[in-house]
Amino acid sequence: MKNRIEEIRTARGMRQDELAKVLQVSRQTISSLENGRYNPSIQLAFKLAAFFQMSIEEIFIYEEDAQ
């Protein structure tokens, strides 16, 4: 699953550690999310959407596996 977290975060002038503190996760979690190495829990996805005042679909891009 792809996401726009880095794009949205940097557009708002935030550092990874600042976003992590707000969401009560580690900076490494934010880094892993931004690099696509980690898919968030539904709770974290909702926290991100609420914080950015966006829908989950505006932040995360679901792509089905090509078969």
C-alpha positions in Angstrom: 0.0 0.0 0.0 1.3 3.4 -1.0 0.8 6.6 1.0 1.2 10.3 0.8 2.4 10.8 4.4 5.8 12.3 3.6 4.3 14.7 1.0 1.6 15.9 3.4 3.9 16.1 6.4 6.5 18.2 4.5 3.9 20.4 3.0 2.9 21.3 6.6 6.5 22.0 7.6 6.7 19.1 10.0 9.6 16.8 10.8 9.2 13.1 11.3 9.8 13.3 15.0 7.2 16.0 15.4 4.5 13.9 13.7 5.6 10.9 15.7 5.2 12.8 19.0 1.7 14.0 18.0 0.6 10.4 17.1 2.4 8.8 20.0 4.6 6.5 17.9 8.3 6.4 17.2 10.1 8.4 14.5 11.1 5.0 13.1 7.4 4.1 12.7 6.8 7.3 10.7 9.9 6.6 8.6 8.8 3.0 7.9 5.3 4.2 6.9 6.7 6.8 4.5 9.0 4.3 2.9 6.3 1.7 2.5 7.9 -0.8 4.8 5.1 -0.8 7.3 1.3 -0.7 6.9 -0.4 1.1 9.8 -3.0 -0.4 12.1 -6.5 0.9 11.4 -6.2 2.9 14.6 -3.0 4.7 13.4 -4.6 5.2 10.0 -7.5 7.0 11.6 -5.2 9.0 13.9 -3.3 10.2 10.8 -6.5 11.1 9.0 -7.9 13.0 11.9 -4.6 14.9 12.5 -4.3 15.9 8.8 -8.1 16.5 8.6 -8.2 14.2 5.5 -9.9 11.0 4.7 -7.9 7.7 5.0 -8.4 7.4 1.2 -6.7 10.7 0.6 -3.6 9.6 2.5 -3.4 5.9 1.6 -3.5 4.4 -1.9 -4.6 0.8 -2.0 -3.3 -1.2 -4.9 -4.4 -4.7 -5.5 -1.7 -7.2 -6.4 -1.5 -7.8 -10.1 -2.5 -11.4 -10.9 
